[in-house]
Amino acid sequence: MNFTPLDWIIVLVYLAVTMAAGLAGKKYVLGVSDFLVAGRKIGPLVGIATLAATEIGTITFMYYAELGYKTGFASFVNGLIAGGVMIFLGRTGFMVHKLRELRIMTVPEFFELKYSRRLRVLTGVLVSIGGVLNMGVFLRVEGTFLTIIAGLPLDYLQITMTVILLLEIVYTVLGGMVSIVITDFIQFVMLSIGTVLVTVYAMTVAGWGNMFDAVAKTMGEPGFNPLTNPEYGWAYILFQILLWMSVDTCWQTTAMRTFSTRDPETSKKVFFWTGFIYLGRGMMPMLWGIAALTLLGPQQDSLHAMPQMIARILPAGILGLVVAGMLAATMSVNSSYLLGWSSVIAQDVIAPLRKTPMSPQRQIIVNRITNLLVSLFVLFWGVWYTLPGPVWFYLNIT
C-alpha cells in the first residue's frame, strides 16, 4: 500500500467537496437547455476551465505518457498539433463561430437543420456508437492508474472502476451540464496542481540529461524526429491535423462547450486560450513517460510504467494531492462524456423517431435514462475488452 492516512484524507475530502458541489447544481436545472448546455450562459473563464477539464483526464495522462515512454521526444508532435489546431480555431472562429450561432444542442441536430430528420437520426446513431466505444476503455485505464498509484492489487481494478463510475453518475444524471460545469472548475484547479507537481518531481528525480540519454540509447534518432519514427511520419501528421480539426469542432463533448457559451465571440476566446493549455496537456505527460523510461528502463509494460514511477517518487501528502488531481481529471472527463453521448441518443435518435414531441420534462427523464444505460455499457465494456495496442491509437480510430 503506497497511500498513507494523510493521502486517504486528502482524496476523501476532495471527493466530498466535489459531490456536494455537483449535487448543488441540480436546483438550477429548469429545462432541457439547462440540462444539456447550461442555459447557454458560460463566460470565457469558466468556459476555458470546463473545456480544458473535459478533455484532460487520467486517460489523457496515461496515453500521452505511454507515447512518451514508447516514442520519446518525437511524441511531442502530438501535443503540438492538438494545441496548434485549437489555437487556430479560436483565432479564426472556423466552424466554431457558425455552430454557436445556430443555437443547437447536439452536432447531429445540425444535419436536420441543413438536410433532413432522417440524416439527423443516422448521424446520431453513428456518432453515438463511436463515442460510446471511445469512452468504453476509459474506466479500465483510469482504474489501472489509481490501483497502481494507491498500491492496491490489480484484482481490485473492477471495484475501482465501479466506484469511479457510481460517483460520476450521481451528479451527472441529476444536474446535467450545470453540475458538470460547477465541478469542472474545481477539478481544473486540482488537476492543474497535480500536473505541475508530477512534472516537477519527475524532471527533478530523472534529470533532463539522463532523460535525453535514455531516449538516445533506447530509440536513437527516431526518439527525437517524428519524421523518421515508424509510428509517425508525414501521413500521420496530416491525419492528426484532420483528426483534431474534427474533434475540436464536431466531437460532441467538445462541441457542447461551444453550444454552452453565451455567444459566438465567447466561443472563440474559449478555444483560443484553451489551445495553450492543450500544448502542456500533451507534452507534460509525455515527459512523465520519458522519465519513467529513464528510471525504470524499457522493459516495463508501457501503460503501467508512468503510474509505477509516480508511486515511487512522490512523498506522502503530495501523492494524495496528485491522486486527487487525477480523480478530478477522471471525473470531469467521464461525466462530460456520459452526458454528451447519452444526449445524442436521447435527442437525435429517440426523440426524432417519435410521432409526437416530448415535453421538456420528459426529455430530461429520457436523457437521464440513456445516461444510466450508457454507463452500464461503459462499465461492462471496460471489464472485458482488451486493448490490442497503445490506448492512443484505439481512441484515434473510434
ROSE-395638 format. One line per 8 residues: their letters; for each residue x, y, z of C-alpha. Coordinates in pm, whole numbers, padded with zeros to 5 digits, always signed. Each point is the difference from the previous one (the first is absolute). Example, Ala and Ser with C-alpha at 12.3 -4.5 7.8 and 13.67 -1.06 7.14 Angstrom:
<rs>
AS> +01230:-00450:+00780  +00137:+00344:-00066
</rs>
This chain:
<rs>
MNFTPLDW> +00000:+00000:+00000  +00158:+00329:-00116  -00266:+00221:+00160  +00039:+00135:+00353  -00296:+00116:+00216  +00082:+00359:-00104  -00036:-00091:-00369  -00336:-00169:+00062
IIVLVYLA> -00129:+00303:+00194  +00096:+00238:-00285  -00173:-00217:-00261  -00318:-00054:+00206  -00033:+00373:+00081  +00034:+00083:-00369  -00266:-00257:-00095  -00240:+00134:+00265
VTMAAGLA> +00041:+00360:-00122  -00048:-00101:-00363  -00311:-00205:+00066  -00156:+00281:+00207  +00073:+00255:-00275  -00134:-00231:-00271  -00324:-00074:+00183  -00052:+00372:+00065
GKKYVLGV> -00030:+00053:-00376  -00323:-00199:-00018  -00211:+00290:+00123  +00101:+00211:-00302  -00130:-00253:-00254  -00334:+00144:-00114  -00008:-00122:-00361  +00175:-00202:-00270
SDFLVAGR> +00239:+00283:-00094  +00110:+00026:+00365  +00056:-00376:+00016  +00194:-00026:-00328  +00168:+00338:-00060  -00018:+00178:+00339  -00256:+00250:-00129  +00260:+00140:-00246
KIGPLVGI> +00138:+00232:+00269  +00366:-00104:+00028  +00256:+00282:-00014  +00368:-00012:-00109  +00169:-00098:+00328  -00244:-00275:+00096  -00009:-00111:-00364  +00378:-00042:-00012
ATLAATEI> -00002:-00195:+00328  -00285:-00233:-00101  +00136:-00065:-00352  +00349:-00071:+00132  -00131:-00222:+00281  -00227:-00189:-00242  +00285:-00102:-00228  +00272:-00050:+00262
GTITFMYY> -00066:-00322:+00185  +00206:-00268:+00166  -00030:-00191:-00326  +00156:+00304:-00175  +00302:-00016:+00231  +00020:-00377:-00046  -00003:-00010:-00380  +00230:+00299:-00043
AELGYKTG> +00245:-00143:+00257  -00014:-00332:-00184  +00092:+00181:-00323  +00292:+00170:+00179  +00116:-00334:+00140  -00019:-00175:-00340  +00103:+00277:-00243  +00200:+00250:+00208
FASFVNGL> +00016:+00369:-00087  -00142:-00070:-00347  -00337:-00038:+00174  -00006:+00378:+00054  -00137:+00036:-00353  -00337:-00123:+00132  -00022:+00272:+00266  +00111:+00273:-00241
IAGGVMIF> -00269:-00096:-00253  -00277:-00026:+00261  +00080:+00342:+00147  +00076:+00167:-00333  -00329:-00103:-00162  -00204:+00126:+00294  +00184:+00335:+00001  -00069:+00030:-00375
LGRTGFMV> -00372:-00069:+00048  -00023:+00254:+00280  +00188:+00264:-00195  -00199:-00041:-00323  -00334:-00123:+00136  -00007:-00261:-00278  -00315:-00211:+00050  -00013:+00087:+00371
HKLRELRI> -00157:+00342:-00058  -00269:-00129:-00238  -00090:-00301:+00214  -00063:+00224:+00300  -00215:+00234:-00209  -00234:-00288:-00083  -00102:-00040:+00369  -00003:-00380:-00027
MTVPEFFE> +00070:-00243:+00285  +00151:-00298:-00182  +00210:-00043:-00315  -00252:-00230:-00180  -00265:+00272:+00047  +00189:+00201:-00262  -00074:-00269:-00260  -00373:+00039:+00045
LKYSRRLR> +00027:+00377:-00039  +00211:-00037:-00312  -00146:-00318:-00155  -00262:-00225:+00159  -00120:-00168:+00318  +00100:-00343:-00135  +00359:+00113:-00045  -00004:+00136:+00356
VLTGVLVS> -00101:-00344:+00131  +00263:-00179:-00211  +00267:+00243:+00115  -00113:-00041:+00360  +00035:-00378:-00025  +00347:+00020:-00157  +00153:+00258:+00233  -00150:-00153:+00315
IGGVLNMG> +00144:-00343:-00089  +00343:+00152:-00058  -00022:+00211:+00314  -00115:-00276:+00232  +00267:-00240:-00134  +00258:+00275:+00045  -00103:+00048:+00361  -00021:-00374:+00056
VFLRVEGT> +00368:-00034:+00093  +00014:+00302:+00232  -00093:-00180:+00320  +00250:-00283:-00044  +00289:+00235:-00074  -00093:+00242:+00280  -00062:-00281:+00247  +00339:-00149:-00088
FLTIIAGL> +00168:+00333:+00077  -00173:+00042:+00336  +00057:-00357:+00118  +00372:+00015:-00086  +00042:+00342:+00162  -00178:-00105:+00320  +00194:-00327:+00010  -00310:-00218:-00028
PLDYLQIT> +00014:-00338:-00179  -00132:+00012:-00357  -00266:-00245:+00121  -00172:+00310:+00141  -00024:+00157:-00347  -00368:-00083:-00057  -00096:+00137:+00343  +00194:+00320:-00066
MTVILLLE> -00168:+00042:-00340  -00346:-00048:+00149  +00054:+00249:+00282  +00128:+00266:-00242  -00300:-00048:-00228  -00257:+00011:+00281  +00138:+00330:+00130  -00020:+00155:-00346
IVYTVLGG> -00348:-00131:-00073  -00156:+00156:+00310  +00057:+00366:-00083  +00001:-00037:-00380  -00343:-00164:-00013  -00150:+00250:+00244  +00164:+00329:-00097  +00109:-00047:-00362
MVSIVITD> +00224:+00268:-00152  -00060:+00244:+00288  +00152:-00245:+00250  +00278:-00088:-00240  +00100:+00365:-00051  +00004:+00061:+00378  +00211:-00309:+00071  +00223:+00059:-00304
FIQFVMLS> +00121:+00330:+00148  +00103:-00172:+00324  +00150:-00291:-00191  +00197:+00229:-00232  +00173:+00157:+00300  +00078:-00342:+00152  +00128:-00161:-00320  +00219:+00308:-00069
IGTVLVTV> +00162:-00038:+00343  +00050:-00373:-00054  +00148:+00048:-00348  +00254:+00258:+00116  +00103:-00208:+00304  +00060:-00317:-00202  +00194:+00190:-00267  +00229:+00168:+00256
YAMTVAGW> +00069:-00324:+00190  +00051:-00209:-00316  +00241:+00249:-00156  +00190:+00043:+00328  +00038:-00371:+00075  +00070:-00119:-00355  +00209:+00298:-00114  -00020:+00159:-00344
GNMFDAVA> +00338:-00131:-00114  -00082:-00354:+00108  -00335:+00016:-00180  +00174:+00113:-00320  +00255:-00280:+00030  -00268:-00265:+00071  -00193:+00089:-00317  +00319:+00011:-00209
KTMGEPGF> +00115:-00338:+00130  -00340:-00171:-00032  -00130:+00149:-00327  +00273:+00196:-00174  -00103:+00273:-00247  -00367:-00118:-00025  -00035:+00091:+00368  +00051:+00366:-00093
NPLTNPEY> -00119:+00034:-00360  -00368:-00082:-00073  +00073:-00015:-00373  +00236:-00298:+00044  -00199:-00168:+00276  -00194:-00297:-00143  -00304:+00090:+00214  -00028:+00347:-00157
GWAYILFQ> +00111:+00157:-00331  -00164:+00255:-00232  -00316:-00206:-00059  -00053:-00033:+00373  +00050:+00375:+00055  -00260:+00083:-00268  -00238:-00255:+00155  +00043:+00162:+00342
ILLWMSVD> -00071:+00350:-00134  -00322:-00121:-00165  -00090:-00204:+00309  +00035:+00298:+00235  -00189:+00229:-00237  -00294:-00239:+00023  +00035:-00076:+00372  +00014:+00367:+00101
TCWQTTAM> -00302:+00098:-00208  -00226:-00307:-00029  +00085:-00234:+00289  -00313:+00029:+00212  +00171:+00046:+00338  +00212:+00286:-00136  -00280:+00146:-00209  -00226:+00018:+00307
RTFSTRDP> +00239:+00265:+00137  -00044:+00198:-00320  -00378:-00028:+00032  +00012:+00096:+00372  +00180:+00335:-00036  -00196:+00323:+00017  +00084:+00106:-00360  +00222:-00090:-00300
ETSKKVFF> +00278:+00243:+00099  +00025:-00166:+00341  +00041:-00336:-00172  +00295:+00134:-00197  +00168:+00131:+00314  -00055:-00329:+00181  +00159:-00201:-00281  +00292:+00238:-00052
WTGFIYLG> +00118:+00001:+00361  -00077:-00368:+00060  +00233:-00077:-00291  +00299:+00111:+00208  -00111:-00229:+00282  -00019:-00281:-00258  +00369:+00046:-00078  +00089:-00078:+00362
RGMMPMLW> -00274:-00265:+00017  +00194:-00201:-00254  +00367:+00066:+00065  +00012:-00017:+00381  -00137:-00358:+00021  +00235:-00097:-00283  +00286:+00120:+00220  -00134:-00225:+00278
GIAALTLL> +00018:-00295:-00238  +00359:+00086:-00094  +00086:+00036:+00370  -00152:-00345:+00062  +00215:-00140:-00282  +00305:+00159:+00164  -00071:-00124:+00353  -00157:-00341:-00068
GPQQDSLH> +00152:-00103:-00333  -00163:-00110:-00329  -00117:-00343:+00119  -00313:+00123:+00185  -00361:-00027:-00117  -00030:+00326:-00196  -00338:+00090:+00153  +00103:-00079:+00359
AMPQMIAR> +00345:+00165:-00004  -00109:+00357:+00078  -00224:-00075:+00304  +00267:-00239:+00134  +00253:+00283:-00018  -00233:+00249:+00170  -00071:-00242:+00285  +00375:-00030:+00061
ILPAGILG> +00111:+00364:-00015  -00281:+00195:+00173  +00003:+00040:+00381  -00304:-00038:+00226  -00241:+00291:-00023  +00124:+00099:-00346  -00113:-00342:-00124  -00347:+00065:+00142
LVVAGMLA> -00018:+00342:-00170  +00104:-00149:-00332  -00254:-00283:+00023  -00271:+00253:+00090  +00103:+00194:-00310  -00017:-00312:-00214  -00338:-00091:+00146  -00110:+00353:-00090
ATMSVNSS> +00117:-00056:-00355  -00173:-00338:-00015  -00333:+00125:+00131  -00011:+00310:-00220  +00067:-00196:-00320  -00229:-00293:+00076  -00295:+00212:+00113  +00020:+00211:-00316
YLLGWSSV> +00028:-00305:-00221  -00293:-00171:+00171  -00215:+00308:-00053  +00127:+00060:-00354  -00071:-00343:-00145  -00319:-00066:+00193  -00132:+00338:-00119  +00063:-00097:-00364
IAQDVIAP> -00191:-00327:+00047  -00288:+00177:+00174  -00020:+00315:-00214  +00106:-00126:-00341  -00110:-00365:-00013  -00293:-00050:+00239  -00172:+00341:-00017  -00007:+00038:-00384
LRKTPMSP> -00148:-00348:-00039  -00302:+00086:+00214  -00318:+00108:-00178  -00082:+00256:+00269  +00254:+00238:+00162  +00101:-00065:+00360  -00055:+00257:+00272  +00316:+00164:+00147
QRQIIVNR> -00033:-00204:+00320  -00044:-00323:-00197  +00314:+00087:-00201  +00198:+00040:+00321  -00127:-00337:+00128  +00095:-00173:-00327  +00345:+00163:+00014  +00049:-00129:+00354
ITNLLVSL> -00105:-00353:-00097  +00235:-00010:-00301  +00276:+00134:+00227  -00045:-00299:+00230  -00009:-00247:-00292  +00318:+00145:-00152  +00165:-00026:+00343  -00084:-00371:+00024
FVLFWGVW> +00139:-00070:-00346  +00319:+00192:+00077  +00046:-00200:+00321  -00040:-00340:-00168  +00204:+00096:-00308  +00283:+00116:+00225  -00004:-00329:+00188  +00026:-00243:-00290
YTLPGPVW> +00152:+00189:-00295  +00380:-00033:-00033  +00185:+00270:-00193  +00200:-00144:-00292  +00260:+00280:+00009  +00071:+00348:+00138  -00304:+00180:+00144  +00070:+00305:-00218
FYLNIT> -00062:-00185:-00327  -00323:-00165:+00125  -00133:+00345:+00094  +00105:+00144:-00338  -00187:-00270:-00191  -00323:+00017:+00203
</rs>
